[in-house]
Amino acid sequence: MSPLTPEALGYAGYAFGLWTGWGVLHSLLAARRVKAAFELLLGPRYAFYPTAYSAVSLWTFYLVMVKEPDLPQLLWLVEGPAALGMHALQLAGLALLLWAGMSMHGLKMLGVTQLVSFLRRRLPEEADMHKDFTSTGAYNLVRHPMHAGGILFLAMQPRLTLGGAAFALFGCLYMIVGSLFEERRLARELGPVWADYARRVPMFVPRLRPRS
């Protein structure tokens, strides 16, 4: 382990603050009231909002990466069979992420489907919560497979620096808090459909035996 000076910890707090700012912006642009305002402003063109949202999120993510201070201090290093096990869990997290994207029309969520429709001179299909909701595939395993996969990938790092820890801490907290807010929104919009789904499927950790 590398010694952690007060200056290094201060820079780590600054990095965490940068990522938190990105998370606030990311969440704000996804808020229902903000979407409603853009829908009122853009009219039918609002169907392209997911595409713009994804572009802005990626651009601001890049900006934070550029501004983030370099913090190479090593916090832990796991080697040997334990490291291989942690890498295997990271791969499982990535697989869960990809599976979730395939289960929930990931291209539509990123706005790619809407963009293709625009290029083909077709009016993009508007979002419909009841139509887009799915409980199959990865979503039959856990309610938030993308977040569960992301947390697994971030938490199971065999080699972790101070900078990596700042990002991992932000990422895990952001996905947990985001899942809680998403649960409230889905419960409000889907009602009994969500209540039945939440009763059957766990939030993050799969059950060894399905609930009958």
C-alpha positions in Angstrom: 0.0 0.0 0.0 1.1 3.5 -0.8 1.0 6.1 2.0 -2.0 8.4 1.9 -1.1 12.0 2.6 -3.8 14.6 3.5 -3.1 16.2 0.1 -3.8 12.9 -1.7 -7.0 12.5 0.3 -8.1 16.0 -0.6 -7.6 15.3 -4.3 -9.6 12.1 -3.9 -12.4 14.1 -2.3 -12.2 16.5 -5.3 -12.4 13.6 -7.7 -15.4 12.2 -5.9 -17.0 15.7 -6.1 -16.4 15.9 -9.8 -18.1 12.5 -10.4 -20.9 13.5 -8.0 -21.5 16.6 -10.1 -21.7 14.4 -13.2 -24.2 12.1 -11.5 -26.4 15.1 -10.5 -26.4 16.4 -14.1 -27.1 12.9 -15.4 -30.0 12.4 -13.1 -31.4 15.9 -13.6 -31.6 15.4 -17.3 -33.4 12.1 -16.7 -35.9 13.7 -14.3 -39.6 13.5 -15.2 -40.2 17.2 -15.0 -37.1 18.1 -17.1 -38.3 15.6 -19.7 -41.8 17.1 -19.6 -40.3 20.6 -20.2 -38.3 19.4 -23.2 -41.3 17.5 -24.5 -43.3 20.7 -24.4 -40.5 22.6 -26.1 -39.6 20.1 -28.8 -42.9 18.6 -29.7 -42.6 15.5 -31.9 -38.8 16.0 -32.0 -38.8 15.0 -28.3 -38.5 11.4 -29.5 -34.8 12.2 -30.1 -34.2 13.2 -26.5 -32.7 9.8 -25.6 -30.1 10.2 -28.3 -29.1 13.7 -27.1 -29.2 12.6 -23.5 -26.7 9.8 -24.3 -24.5 12.1 -26.2 -24.4 14.7 -23.4 -23.8 12.1 -20.8 -20.8 10.6 -22.7 -19.4 14.1 -23.4 -19.6 15.2 -19.8 -18.2 11.9 -18.6 -15.2 12.5 -20.8 -14.8 16.0 -19.4 -14.7 14.7 -15.9 -12.1 12.1 -16.8 -9.9 14.8 -18.3 -10.3 17.0 -15.2 -10.0 14.2 -12.7 -6.6 14.4 -10.8 -4.2 11.5 -11.2 -4.2 9.5 -8.0 -1.9 6.4 -8.5 -1.5 5.6 -4.8 -2.1 1.8 -4.4 -4.8 0.9 -1.9 -4.7 -2.9 -2.4 -3.3 -5.5 -4.7 -4.8 -9.0 -4.8 -2.7 -11.7 -6.6 -2.9 -15.4 -7.4 -6.1 -17.4 -7.4 -8.0 -14.8 -5.5 -7.3 -12.3 -8.2 -8.5 -14.7 -10.9 -11.7 -15.2 -8.9 -12.3 -11.4 -8.7 -11.7 -11.1 -12.4 -14.2 -13.8 -13.0 -16.8 -11.9 -10.9 -16.0 -8.8 -13.0 -16.7 -10.7 -16.2 -19.9 -11.9 -14.7 -20.9 -8.3 -14.0 -20.1 -7.3 -17.6 -22.1 -10.3 -18.9 -25.0 -9.3 -16.7 -24.8 -5.7 -18.1 -24.8 -6.9 -21.7 -27.6 -9.4 -21.0 -29.7 -6.6 -19.5 -29.2 -4.4 -22.5 -30.3 -7.2 -24.8 -33.3 -7.9 -22.6 -34.5 -4.3 -22.5 -34.0 -2.9 -26.0 -30.7 -1.3 -25.1 -30.4 0.4 -28.5 -33.7 2.2 -27.9 -32.6 3.2 -24.4 -29.5 4.8 -25.8 -31.4 6.5 -28.5 -29.9 4.6 -31.4 -33.3 3.2 -32.6 -34.7 6.7 -32.7 -31.8 8.0 -34.6 -32.1 5.2 -37.2 -35.8 6.1 -37.6 -34.9 9.7 -38.2 -32.3 8.8 -40.9 -35.0 6.7 -42.6 -37.4 9.6 -42.5 -39.7 7.9 -40.1 -41.2 9.4 -36.9 -39.4 7.8 -33.9 -41.6 5.7 -31.6 -42.4 7.5 -28.4 -41.5 6.0 -25.0 -44.2 3.9 -23.4 -43.5 2.7 -19.9 -46.1 -0.1 -20.0 -44.9 -1.2 -23.4 -41.2 -1.0 -22.7 -41.4 -2.7 -19.3 -39.9 -6.2 -19.3 -39.6 -8.9 -16.7 -37.8 -11.5 -18.9 -34.2 -12.3 -19.5 -31.8 -10.6 -17.0 -34.8 -8.8 -15.5 -36.2 -12.2 -14.4 -33.0 -12.7 -12.3 -32.8 -9.3 -10.5 -34.8 -6.1 -10.8 -31.8 -3.9 -11.6 -29.3 -6.1 -13.6 -27.5 -3.2 -15.1 -26.8 -1.7 -11.8 -26.0 -5.0 -10.2 -23.5 -5.8 -13.0 -21.9 -2.4 -12.7 -21.5 -2.7 -8.9 -20.0 -6.2 -9.2 -17.5 -4.9 -11.8 -16.5 -1.9 -9.7 -16.3 -3.7 -6.4 -14.3 -6.7 -7.5 -11.1 -4.9 -8.7 -8.0 -6.9 -7.7 -5.8 -3.8 -8.1 -7.3 -0.5 -6.7 -5.7 2.9 -6.7 -6.9 5.9 -4.8 -8.3 7.4 -8.0 -10.0 4.1 -8.8 -11.5 4.0 -5.3 -13.0 7.5 -5.7 -14.7 6.5 -8.9 -15.8 3.0 -7.6 -17.3 4.6 -4.4 -19.2 7.1 -6.5 -20.3 4.5 -9.0 -21.6 2.0 -6.4 -23.4 4.7 -4.4 -24.9 6.3 -7.5 -26.3 3.0 -8.8 -27.7 2.0 -5.4 -29.4 5.4 -4.9 -30.5 5.5 -8.5 -32.1 2.1 -8.1 -34.1 3.3 -5.1 -35.4 6.3 -6.9 -36.2 4.2 -10.0 -38.2 1.8 -7.8 -40.4 4.6 -6.5 -41.0 5.9 -10.1 -41.8 2.5 -11.5 -44.1 1.7 -8.6 -46.0 4.9 -9.2 -46.3 4.5 -12.9 -46.8 0.7 -13.2 -48.8 0.1 -10.0 -49.9 -3.5 -9.5 -47.7 -4.7 -12.3 -44.6 -3.5 -10.5 -45.8 -4.7 -7.1 -46.2 -8.2 -8.4 -42.8 -8.1 -10.2 -41.0 -6.7 -7.1 -42.6 -9.5 -5.0 -41.2 -12.2 -7.3 -37.8 -10.8 -8.3 -35.1 -9.6 -5.9 -33.5 -6.1 -6.2 -29.8 -7.0 -6.6 -28.9 -10.5 -5.4 -30.5 -13.4 -7.2 -32.4 -16.0 -5.1 -31.2 -19.5 -5.0 -34.7 -20.7 -5.4 -37.4 -18.7 -7.3 -40.3 -17.5 -5.2 -43.5 -19.4 -6.1 
